[in-house]
């Protein structure tokens, strides 16, 4: 599968959530608040703002709540967000 985001968009894969506690209790994922953290799968590599930001493939990023467009491709859920909706890169090294 190949995705080529356009117009300053970034494609994220939802970050996997832990669904069991240390005690072994299985949590209902639907009842948990979904964190706004995703993993960068691909981005518009021609966009100057994205280039300057230092975002790389596989970076964990925090994005604005309720932003983006959900898409299911080949059984995998993705979120396509605008660069402006990315708030931070987690564990970013320069």
LINUR-V169313 format. One record per run of one state. SS is the DSSP state (@ for helix, = for strand, . for the rest). FROM is the first residue (numbers start at 1). TO is the last residue. If there is no record, write none. Layout:
BEGIN
SS:FROM:TO ; SS:FROM:TO
END
This chain:
BEGIN
.:1:8 ; =:9:14 ; .:15:19 ; =:20:20 ; .:21:25 ; =:26:26 ; .:27:28 ; @:29:31 ; .:32:36 ; =:37:43 ; .:44:47 ; @:48:53 ; .:54:59 ; =:60:63 ; .:64:68 ; =:69:73 ; .:74:75 ; =:76:82 ; @:83:85 ; =:86:90 ; .:91:94
END
